[in-house]
Amino acid sequence: MKPIKVFFDKKGNTLNVWFDDPSKEAVSQETAEEVILVKDINGKVIGFEVLNYMAKSEMRNIKNLPVESEVIA
């Protein structure tokens, strides 16, 4: 299993989550909720980008992005 990669761009205020290699990106599809699905050449979703992820007041002092994870069996 490949690790999930999570990136927060403070300047652009976007959150990017990748399930596969970002260099495989071929197509992007914007949804109505300011989320962009990133797909490979075969149309498989390999990641997504959330626009306007944080309010400006939340971004001022952020140094680490809180991430919660859990494995459900």
PDB file of N, CA, C and O in Angstrom:
ATOM      1  N   MET A   1       0.840  -1.176   0.000  1.00  0.00           N
ATOM      2  CA  MET A   1       0.000   0.000   0.000  1.00  0.00           C
ATOM      3  C   MET A   1       0.886   1.241   0.000  1.00  0.00           C
ATOM      4  O   MET A   1       1.857   1.334   0.752  1.00  0.00           O
ATOM      5  N   LYS A   2       0.534   2.175  -0.848  1.00  0.00           N
ATOM      6  CA  LYS A   2       1.293   3.424  -0.917  1.00  0.00           C
ATOM      7  C   LYS A   2       0.820   4.367   0.190  1.00  0.00           C
ATOM      8  O   LYS A   2      -0.361   4.368   0.541  1.00  0.00           O
ATOM      9  N   PRO A   3       1.732   5.165   0.740  1.00  0.00           N
ATOM     10  CA  PRO A   3       1.309   6.127   1.760  1.00  0.00           C
ATOM     11  C   PRO A   3       0.487   7.258   1.145  1.00  0.00           C
ATOM     12  O   PRO A   3       0.694   7.632  -0.010  1.00  0.00           O
ATOM     13  N   ILE A   4      -0.428   7.784   1.914  1.00  0.00           N
ATOM     14  CA  ILE A   4      -1.206   8.950   1.499  1.00  0.00           C
ATOM     15  C   ILE A   4      -0.372  10.181   1.824  1.00  0.00           C
ATOM     16  O   ILE A   4       0.184  10.293   2.916  1.00  0.00           O
ATOM     17  N   LYS A   5      -0.287  11.104   0.869  1.00  0.00           N
ATOM     18  CA  LYS A   5       0.490  12.329   1.061  1.00  0.00           C
ATOM     19  C   LYS A   5      -0.479  13.494   1.227  1.00  0.00           C
ATOM     20  O   LYS A   5      -1.429  13.640   0.458  1.00  0.00           O
ATOM     21  N   VAL A   6      -0.229  14.320   2.240  1.00  0.00           N
ATOM     22  CA  VAL A   6      -1.080  15.472   2.527  1.00  0.00           C
ATOM     23  C   VAL A   6      -0.199  16.719   2.561  1.00  0.00           C
ATOM     24  O   VAL A   6       0.796  16.774   3.284  1.00  0.00           O
ATOM     25  N   PHE A   7      -0.587  17.729   1.758  1.00  0.00           N
ATOM     26  CA  PHE A   7       0.158  18.981   1.692  1.00  0.00           C
ATOM     27  C   PHE A   7      -0.791  20.154   1.872  1.00  0.00           C
ATOM     28  O   PHE A   7      -1.860  20.198   1.264  1.00  0.00           O
ATOM     29  N   PHE A   8      -0.394  21.099   2.705  1.00  0.00           N
ATOM     30  CA  PHE A   8      -1.160  22.334   2.857  1.00  0.00           C
ATOM     31  C   PHE A   8      -0.325  23.479   2.325  1.00  0.00           C
ATOM     32  O   PHE A   8       0.786  23.720   2.798  1.00  0.00           O
ATOM     33  N   ASP A   9      -0.860  24.188   1.338  1.00  0.00           N
ATOM     34  CA  ASP A   9      -0.203  25.359   0.761  1.00  0.00           C
ATOM     35  C   ASP A   9      -0.790  26.588   1.452  1.00  0.00           C
ATOM     36  O   ASP A   9      -1.893  27.026   1.125  1.00  0.00           O
ATOM     37  N   LYS A  10      -0.043  27.140   2.409  1.00  0.00           N
ATOM     38  CA  LYS A  10      -0.529  28.273   3.193  1.00  0.00           C
ATOM     39  C   LYS A  10      -0.772  29.498   2.312  1.00  0.00           C
ATOM     40  O   LYS A  10      -1.765  30.203   2.494  1.00  0.00           O
ATOM     41  N   LYS A  11       0.122  29.754   1.365  1.00  0.00           N
ATOM     42  CA  LYS A  11      -0.037  30.922   0.490  1.00  0.00           C
ATOM     43  C   LYS A  11      -1.273  30.791  -0.406  1.00  0.00           C
ATOM     44  O   LYS A  11      -2.023  31.752  -0.577  1.00  0.00           O
ATOM     45  N   GLY A  12      -1.479  29.621  -0.965  1.00  0.00           N
ATOM     46  CA  GLY A  12      -2.625  29.404  -1.850  1.00  0.00           C
ATOM     47  C   GLY A  12      -3.882  28.964  -1.111  1.00  0.00           C
ATOM     48  O   GLY A  12      -4.965  28.916  -1.694  1.00  0.00           O
ATOM     49  N   ASN A  13      -3.736  28.639   0.186  1.00  0.00           N
ATOM     50  CA  ASN A  13      -4.829  28.169   1.029  1.00  0.00           C
ATOM     51  C   ASN A  13      -5.518  26.949   0.413  1.00  0.00           C
ATOM     52  O   ASN A  13      -6.743  26.886   0.313  1.00  0.00           O
ATOM     53  N   THR A  14      -4.691  25.983   0.004  1.00  0.00           N
ATOM     54  CA  THR A  14      -5.238  24.750  -0.554  1.00  0.00           C
ATOM     55  C   THR A  14      -4.676  23.551   0.201  1.00  0.00           C
ATOM     56  O   THR A  14      -3.545  23.570   0.685  1.00  0.00           O
ATOM     57  N   LEU A  15      -5.497  22.511   0.287  1.00  0.00           N
ATOM     58  CA  LEU A  15      -5.080  21.247   0.864  1.00  0.00           C
ATOM     59  C   LEU A  15      -5.068  20.225  -0.259  1.00  0.00           C
ATOM     60  O   LEU A  15      -6.069  20.044  -0.952  1.00  0.00           O
ATOM     61  N   ASN A  16      -3.935  19.556  -0.438  1.00  0.00           N
ATOM     62  CA  ASN A  16      -3.803  18.542  -1.475  1.00  0.00           C
ATOM     63  C   ASN A  16      -3.575  17.184  -0.820  1.00  0.00           C
ATOM     64  O   ASN A  16      -2.722  17.042   0.056  1.00  0.00           O
ATOM     65  N   VAL A  17      -4.343  16.194  -1.253  1.00  0.00           N
ATOM     66  CA  VAL A  17      -4.227  14.833  -0.748  1.00  0.00           C
ATOM     67  C   VAL A  17      -3.994  13.923  -1.948  1.00  0.00           C
ATOM     68  O   VAL A  17      -4.754  13.944  -2.916  1.00  0.00           O
ATOM     69  N   TRP A  18      -2.934  13.125  -1.868  1.00  0.00           N
ATOM     70  CA  TRP A  18      -2.558  12.236  -2.969  1.00  0.00           C
ATOM     71  C   TRP A  18      -2.604  10.792  -2.512  1.00  0.00           C
ATOM     72  O   TRP A  18      -2.081  10.450  -1.452  1.00  0.00           O
ATOM     73  N   PHE A  19      -3.240   9.934  -3.327  1.00  0.00           N
ATOM     74  CA  PHE A  19      -3.285   8.492  -3.090  1.00  0.00           C
ATOM     75  C   PHE A  19      -2.264   7.773  -3.966  1.00  0.00           C
ATOM     76  O   PHE A  19      -1.973   6.597  -3.751  1.00  0.00           O
ATOM     77  N   ASP A  20      -1.722   8.485  -4.953  1.00  0.00           N
ATOM     78  CA  ASP A  20      -0.776   7.921  -5.911  1.00  0.00           C
ATOM     79  C   ASP A  20       0.240   9.008  -6.263  1.00  0.00           C
ATOM     80  O   ASP A  20       0.209  10.096  -5.687  1.00  0.00           O
ATOM     81  N   ASP A  21       1.111   8.727  -7.176  1.00  0.00           N
ATOM     82  CA  ASP A  21       2.168   9.639  -7.588  1.00  0.00           C
ATOM     83  C   ASP A  21       1.576  10.879  -8.269  1.00  0.00           C
ATOM     84  O   ASP A  21       0.888  10.742  -9.281  1.00  0.00           O
ATOM     85  N   PRO A  22       1.823  12.081  -7.742  1.00  0.00           N
ATOM     86  CA  PRO A  22       1.279  13.303  -8.344  1.00  0.00           C
ATOM     87  C   PRO A  22       1.688  13.516  -9.804  1.00  0.00           C
ATOM     88  O   PRO A  22       0.986  14.203 -10.546  1.00  0.00           O
ATOM     89  N   SER A  23       2.804  12.939 -10.218  1.00  0.00           N
ATOM     90  CA  SER A  23       3.241  13.118 -11.607  1.00  0.00           C
ATOM     91  C   SER A  23       2.339  12.381 -12.599  1.00  0.00           C
ATOM     92  O   SER A  23       2.450  12.596 -13.806  1.00  0.00           O
ATOM     93  N   LYS A  24       1.450  11.517 -12.109  1.00  0.00           N
ATOM     94  CA  LYS A  24       0.505  10.797 -12.976  1.00  0.00           C
ATOM     95  C   LYS A  24      -0.722  11.633 -13.312  1.00  0.00           C
ATOM     96  O   LYS A  24      -1.591  11.185 -14.060  1.00  0.00           O
ATOM     97  N   GLU A  25      -0.802  12.859 -12.758  1.00  0.00           N
ATOM     98  CA  GLU A  25      -1.975  13.715 -12.999  1.00  0.00           C
ATOM     99  C   GLU A  25      -2.151  13.983 -14.493  1.00  0.00           C
ATOM    100  O   GLU A  25      -1.221  14.416 -15.173  1.00  0.00           O
ATOM    101  N   ALA A  26      -3.362  13.718 -14.991  1.00  0.00           N
ATOM    102  CA  ALA A  26      -3.672  13.960 -16.396  1.00  0.00           C
ATOM    103  C   ALA A  26      -4.907  14.831 -16.557  1.00  0.00           C
ATOM    104  O   ALA A  26      -4.994  15.620 -17.498  1.00  0.00           O
ATOM    105  N   VAL A  27      -5.864  14.694 -15.643  1.00  0.00           N
ATOM    106  CA  VAL A  27      -7.143  15.401 -15.750  1.00  0.00           C
ATOM    107  C   VAL A  27      -7.550  15.912 -14.376  1.00  0.00           C
ATOM    108  O   VAL A  27      -7.356  15.227 -13.372  1.00  0.00           O
ATOM    109  N   SER A  28      -8.112  17.110 -14.331  1.00  0.00           N
ATOM    110  CA  SER A  28      -8.677  17.658 -13.098  1.00  0.00           C
ATOM    111  C   SER A  28     -10.149  17.961 -13.331  1.00  0.00           C
ATOM    112  O   SER A  28     -10.533  18.453 -14.393  1.00  0.00           O
ATOM    113  N   GLN A  29     -10.968  17.663 -12.328  1.00  0.00           N
ATOM    114  CA  GLN A  29     -12.405  17.885 -12.439  1.00  0.00           C
ATOM    115  C   GLN A  29     -12.888  18.617 -11.198  1.00  0.00           C
ATOM    116  O   GLN A  29     -12.821  18.077 -10.094  1.00  0.00           O
ATOM    117  N   GLU A  30     -13.374  19.847 -11.367  1.00  0.00           N
ATOM    118  CA  GLU A  30     -13.849  20.626 -10.232  1.00  0.00           C
ATOM    119  C   GLU A  30     -15.267  20.226  -9.876  1.00  0.00           C
ATOM    120  O   GLU A  30     -16.112  20.044 -10.752  1.00  0.00           O
ATOM    121  N   THR A  31     -15.521  20.091  -8.579  1.00  0.00           N
ATOM    122  CA  THR A  31     -16.866  19.791  -8.092  1.00  0.00           C
ATOM    123  C   THR A  31     -17.515  21.091  -7.629  1.00  0.00           C
ATOM    124  O   THR A  31     -16.883  22.147  -7.662  1.00  0.00           O
ATOM    125  N   ALA A  32     -18.738  21.020  -7.210  1.00  0.00           N
ATOM    126  CA  ALA A  32     -19.471  22.205  -6.759  1.00  0.00           C
ATOM    127  C   ALA A  32     -19.024  22.686  -5.381  1.00  0.00           C
ATOM    128  O   ALA A  32     -19.343  23.810  -4.996  1.00  0.00           O
ATOM    129  N   GLU A  33     -18.303  21.873  -4.643  1.00  0.00           N
ATOM    130  CA  GLU A  33     -17.931  22.194  -3.265  1.00  0.00           C
ATOM    131  C   GLU A  33     -16.494  22.682  -3.121  1.00  0.00           C
ATOM    132  O   GLU A  33     -15.890  22.490  -2.066  1.00  0.00           O
ATOM    133  N   GLU A  34     -15.933  23.305  -4.146  1.00  0.00           N
ATOM    134  CA  GLU A  34     -14.559  23.792  -4.136  1.00  0.00           C
ATOM    135  C   GLU A  34     -13.555  22.674  -3.885  1.00  0.00           C
ATOM    136  O   GLU A  34     -12.548  22.859  -3.202  1.00  0.00           O
ATOM    137  N   VAL A  35     -13.852  21.520  -4.450  1.00  0.00           N
ATOM    138  CA  VAL A  35     -12.954  20.375  -4.402  1.00  0.00           C
ATOM    139  C   VAL A  35     -12.636  19.996  -5.834  1.00  0.00           C
ATOM    140  O   VAL A  35     -13.525  19.910  -6.681  1.00  0.00           O
ATOM    141  N   ILE A  36     -11.358  19.771  -6.095  1.00  0.00           N
ATOM    142  CA  ILE A  36     -10.926  19.370  -7.428  1.00  0.00           C
ATOM    143  C   ILE A  36     -10.425  17.931  -7.355  1.00  0.00           C
ATOM    144  O   ILE A  36      -9.490  17.627  -6.614  1.00  0.00           O
ATOM    145  N   LEU A  37     -11.052  17.054  -8.126  1.00  0.00           N
ATOM    146  CA  LEU A  37     -10.609  15.673  -8.214  1.00  0.00           C
ATOM    147  C   LEU A  37      -9.480  15.600  -9.228  1.00  0.00           C
ATOM    148  O   LEU A  37      -9.581  16.160 -10.319  1.00  0.00           O
ATOM    149  N   VAL A  38      -8.420  14.918  -8.871  1.00  0.00           N
ATOM    150  CA  VAL A  38      -7.272  14.766  -9.758  1.00  0.00           C
ATOM    151  C   VAL A  38      -7.253  13.307 -10.223  1.00  0.00           C
ATOM    152  O   VAL A  38      -7.281  12.379  -9.415  1.00  0.00           O
ATOM    153  N   LYS A  39      -7.204  13.131 -11.550  1.00  0.00           N
ATOM    154  CA  LYS A  39      -7.290  11.787 -12.115  1.00  0.00           C
ATOM    155  C   LYS A  39      -6.080  11.487 -12.990  1.00  0.00           C
ATOM    156  O   LYS A  39      -5.425  12.390 -13.510  1.00  0.00           O
ATOM    157  N   ASP A  40      -5.803  10.189 -13.138  1.00  0.00           N
ATOM    158  CA  ASP A  40      -4.734   9.768 -14.037  1.00  0.00           C
ATOM    159  C   ASP A  40      -5.285   9.636 -15.455  1.00  0.00           C
ATOM    160  O   ASP A  40      -6.445   9.964 -15.703  1.00  0.00           O
ATOM    161  N   ILE A  41      -4.483   9.171 -16.358  1.00  0.00           N
ATOM    162  CA  ILE A  41      -4.867   9.084 -17.763  1.00  0.00           C
ATOM    163  C   ILE A  41      -6.043   8.121 -17.996  1.00  0.00           C
ATOM    164  O   ILE A  41      -6.750   8.229 -18.998  1.00  0.00           O
ATOM    165  N   ASN A  42      -6.244   7.180 -17.065  1.00  0.00           N
ATOM    166  CA  ASN A  42      -7.339   6.213 -17.179  1.00  0.00           C
ATOM    167  C   ASN A  42      -8.615   6.675 -16.474  1.00  0.00           C
ATOM    168  O   ASN A  42      -9.616   5.958 -16.470  1.00  0.00           O
ATOM    169  N   GLY A  43      -8.583   7.869 -15.880  1.00  0.00           N
ATOM    170  CA  GLY A  43      -9.752   8.397 -15.180  1.00  0.00           C
ATOM    171  C   GLY A  43      -9.864   7.980 -13.725  1.00  0.00           C
ATOM    172  O   GLY A  43     -10.864   8.283 -13.074  1.00  0.00           O
ATOM    173  N   LYS A  44      -8.861   7.295 -13.205  1.00  0.00           N
ATOM    174  CA  LYS A  44      -8.847   6.882 -11.800  1.00  0.00           C
ATOM    175  C   LYS A  44      -8.456   8.073 -10.938  1.00  0.00           C
ATOM    176  O   LYS A  44      -7.489   8.773 -11.239  1.00  0.00           O
ATOM    177  N   VAL A  45      -9.210   8.301  -9.864  1.00  0.00           N
ATOM    178  CA  VAL A  45      -8.895   9.393  -8.939  1.00  0.00           C
ATOM    179  C   VAL A  45      -7.620   9.042  -8.181  1.00  0.00           C
ATOM    180  O   VAL A  45      -7.541   8.009  -7.516  1.00  0.00           O
ATOM    181  N   ILE A  46      -6.615   9.925  -8.292  1.00  0.00           N
ATOM    182  CA  ILE A  46      -5.343   9.702  -7.602  1.00  0.00           C
ATOM    183  C   ILE A  46      -5.099  10.741  -6.509  1.00  0.00           C
ATOM    184  O   ILE A  46      -4.094  10.688  -5.800  1.00  0.00           O
ATOM    185  N   GLY A  47      -6.040  11.694  -6.381  1.00  0.00           N
ATOM    186  CA  GLY A  47      -5.911  12.709  -5.350  1.00  0.00           C
ATOM    187  C   GLY A  47      -7.007  13.744  -5.464  1.00  0.00           C
ATOM    188  O   GLY A  47      -7.859  13.685  -6.351  1.00  0.00           O
ATOM    189  N   PHE A  48      -6.967  14.698  -4.543  1.00  0.00           N
ATOM    190  CA  PHE A  48      -7.920  15.801  -4.615  1.00  0.00           C
ATOM    191  C   PHE A  48      -7.312  17.045  -3.986  1.00  0.00           C
ATOM    192  O   PHE A  48      -6.371  16.969  -3.195  1.00  0.00           O
ATOM    193  N   GLU A  49      -7.870  18.190  -4.358  1.00  0.00           N
ATOM    194  CA  GLU A  49      -7.425  19.479  -3.831  1.00  0.00           C
ATOM    195  C   GLU A  49      -8.640  20.206  -3.276  1.00  0.00           C
ATOM    196  O   GLU A  49      -9.674  20.292  -3.938  1.00  0.00           O
ATOM    197  N   VAL A  50      -8.516  20.727  -2.064  1.00  0.00           N
ATOM    198  CA  VAL A  50      -9.581  21.510  -1.447  1.00  0.00           C
ATOM    199  C   VAL A  50      -9.173  22.975  -1.511  1.00  0.00           C
ATOM    200  O   VAL A  50      -8.134  23.360  -0.975  1.00  0.00           O
ATOM    201  N   LEU A  51      -9.993  23.790  -2.166  1.00  0.00           N
ATOM    202  CA  LEU A  51      -9.732  25.226  -2.276  1.00  0.00           C
ATOM    203  C   LEU A  51     -10.241  25.938  -1.033  1.00  0.00           C
ATOM    204  O   LEU A  51     -11.185  25.473  -0.395  1.00  0.00           O
ATOM    205  N   ASN A  52      -9.629  27.055  -0.685  1.00  0.00           N
ATOM    206  CA  ASN A  52     -10.047  27.845   0.485  1.00  0.00           C
ATOM    207  C   ASN A  52     -10.209  26.955   1.709  1.00  0.00           C
ATOM    208  O   ASN A  52     -11.257  26.948   2.354  1.00  0.00           O
ATOM    209  N   TYR A  53      -9.174  26.219   2.014  1.00  0.00           N
ATOM    210  CA  TYR A  53      -9.233  25.212   3.071  1.00  0.00           C
ATOM    211  C   TYR A  53      -9.448  25.796   4.469  1.00  0.00           C
ATOM    212  O   TYR A  53     -10.220  25.246   5.255  1.00  0.00           O
ATOM    213  N   MET A  54      -8.774  26.903   4.784  1.00  0.00           N
ATOM    214  CA  MET A  54      -8.871  27.486   6.136  1.00  0.00           C
ATOM    215  C   MET A  54      -9.289  28.944   6.079  1.00  0.00           C
ATOM    216  O   MET A  54      -9.024  29.650   5.107  1.00  0.00           O
ATOM    217  N   ALA A  55      -9.946  29.376   7.144  1.00  0.00           N
ATOM    218  CA  ALA A  55     -10.230  30.796   7.294  1.00  0.00           C
ATOM    219  C   ALA A  55      -8.904  31.506   7.575  1.00  0.00           C
ATOM    220  O   ALA A  55      -8.009  30.929   8.192  1.00  0.00           O
ATOM    221  N   LYS A  56      -8.780  32.751   7.125  1.00  0.00           N
ATOM    222  CA  LYS A  56      -7.522  33.496   7.327  1.00  0.00           C
ATOM    223  C   LYS A  56      -7.136  33.579   8.796  1.00  0.00           C
ATOM    224  O   LYS A  56      -5.949  33.533   9.120  1.00  0.00           O
ATOM    225  N   SER A  57      -8.108  33.699   9.689  1.00  0.00           N
ATOM    226  CA  SER A  57      -7.810  33.785  11.118  1.00  0.00           C
ATOM    227  C   SER A  57      -7.179  32.487  11.638  1.00  0.00           C
ATOM    228  O   SER A  57      -6.384  32.522  12.577  1.00  0.00           O
ATOM    229  N   GLU A  58      -7.525  31.348  11.041  1.00  0.00           N
ATOM    230  CA  GLU A  58      -6.952  30.066  11.456  1.00  0.00           C
ATOM    231  C   GLU A  58      -5.514  29.903  10.957  1.00  0.00           C
ATOM    232  O   GLU A  58      -4.715  29.216  11.593  1.00  0.00           O
ATOM    233  N   MET A  59      -5.183  30.524   9.833  1.00  0.00           N
ATOM    234  CA  MET A  59      -3.874  30.347   9.213  1.00  0.00           C
ATOM    235  C   MET A  59      -2.772  31.160   9.864  1.00  0.00           C
ATOM    236  O   MET A  59      -1.599  30.833   9.687  1.00  0.00           O
ATOM    237  N   ARG A  60      -3.091  32.187  10.597  1.00  0.00           N
ATOM    238  CA  ARG A  60      -2.080  33.109  11.123  1.00  0.00           C
ATOM    239  C   ARG A  60      -0.949  32.418  11.863  1.00  0.00           C
ATOM    240  O   ARG A  60       0.224  32.664  11.582  1.00  0.00           O
ATOM    241  N   ASN A  61      -1.289  31.568  12.793  1.00  0.00           N
ATOM    242  CA  ASN A  61      -0.262  30.974  13.651  1.00  0.00           C
ATOM    243  C   ASN A  61      -0.058  29.480  13.428  1.00  0.00           C
ATOM    244  O   ASN A  61       0.565  28.814  14.256  1.00  0.00           O
ATOM    245  N   ILE A  62      -0.564  28.953  12.343  1.00  0.00           N
ATOM    246  CA  ILE A  62      -0.461  27.507  12.131  1.00  0.00           C
ATOM    247  C   ILE A  62       0.962  27.107  11.744  1.00  0.00           C
ATOM    248  O   ILE A  62       1.569  27.702  10.853  1.00  0.00           O
ATOM    249  N   LYS A  63       1.478  26.095  12.425  1.00  0.00           N
ATOM    250  CA  LYS A  63       2.802  25.571  12.123  1.00  0.00           C
ATOM    251  C   LYS A  63       2.699  24.102  11.708  1.00  0.00           C
ATOM    252  O   LYS A  63       3.509  23.616  10.918  1.00  0.00           O
ATOM    253  N   ASN A  64       1.715  23.412  12.236  1.00  0.00           N
ATOM    254  CA  ASN A  64       1.475  22.006  11.916  1.00  0.00           C
ATOM    255  C   ASN A  64       0.004  21.817  11.600  1.00  0.00           C
ATOM    256  O   ASN A  64      -0.861  22.426  12.229  1.00  0.00           O
ATOM    257  N   LEU A  65      -0.266  20.989  10.643  1.00  0.00           N
ATOM    258  CA  LEU A  65      -1.639  20.681  10.269  1.00  0.00           C
ATOM    259  C   LEU A  65      -2.102  19.474  11.072  1.00  0.00           C
ATOM    260  O   LEU A  65      -1.493  18.409  10.983  1.00  0.00           O
ATOM    261  N   PRO A  66      -3.167  19.620  11.855  1.00  0.00           N
ATOM    262  CA  PRO A  66      -3.631  18.470  12.635  1.00  0.00           C
ATOM    263  C   PRO A  66      -4.235  17.416  11.707  1.00  0.00           C
ATOM    264  O   PRO A  66      -5.110  17.717  10.894  1.00  0.00           O
ATOM    265  N   VAL A  67      -3.759  16.183  11.841  1.00  0.00           N
ATOM    266  CA  VAL A  67      -4.251  15.089  11.004  1.00  0.00           C
ATOM    267  C   VAL A  67      -4.636  13.934  11.933  1.00  0.00           C
ATOM    268  O   VAL A  67      -3.872  13.555  12.821  1.00  0.00           O
ATOM    269  N   GLU A  68      -5.806  13.393  11.718  1.00  0.00           N
ATOM    270  CA  GLU A  68      -6.261  12.260  12.491  1.00  0.00           C
ATOM    271  C   GLU A  68      -6.384  11.071  11.555  1.00  0.00           C
ATOM    272  O   GLU A  68      -6.901  11.205  10.446  1.00  0.00           O
ATOM    273  N   SER A  69      -5.924   9.936  11.980  1.00  0.00           N
ATOM    274  CA  SER A  69      -6.048   8.754  11.138  1.00  0.00           C
ATOM    275  C   SER A  69      -6.470   7.558  12.001  1.00  0.00           C
ATOM    276  O   SER A  69      -6.211   7.514  13.203  1.00  0.00           O
ATOM    277  N   GLU A  70      -7.120   6.601  11.354  1.00  0.00           N
ATOM    278  CA  GLU A  70      -7.582   5.425  12.051  1.00  0.00           C
ATOM    279  C   GLU A  70      -7.761   4.304  11.039  1.00  0.00           C
ATOM    280  O   GLU A  70      -8.192   4.545   9.912  1.00  0.00           O
ATOM    281  N   VAL A  71      -7.437   3.097  11.432  1.00  0.00           N
ATOM    282  CA  VAL A  71      -7.680   1.929  10.597  1.00  0.00           C
ATOM    283  C   VAL A  71      -8.910   1.244  11.147  1.00  0.00           C
ATOM    284  O   VAL A  71      -8.947   0.853  12.314  1.00  0.00           O
ATOM    285  N   ILE A  72      -9.921   1.101  10.300  1.00  0.00           N
ATOM    286  CA  ILE A  72     -11.175   0.447  10.712  1.00  0.00           C
ATOM    287  C   ILE A  72     -11.198  -0.950  10.114  1.00  0.00           C
ATOM    288  O   ILE A  72     -11.105  -1.121   8.898  1.00  0.00           O
ATOM    289  N   ALA A  73     -11.321  -1.923  10.964  1.00  0.00           N
ATOM    290  CA  ALA A  73     -11.300  -3.319  10.494  1.00  0.00           C
ATOM    291  C   ALA A  73     -12.689  -3.838  10.252  1.00  0.00           C
ATOM    292  O   ALA A  73     -12.857  -4.991   9.854  1.00  0.00           O
TER     293      ALA A  73
END
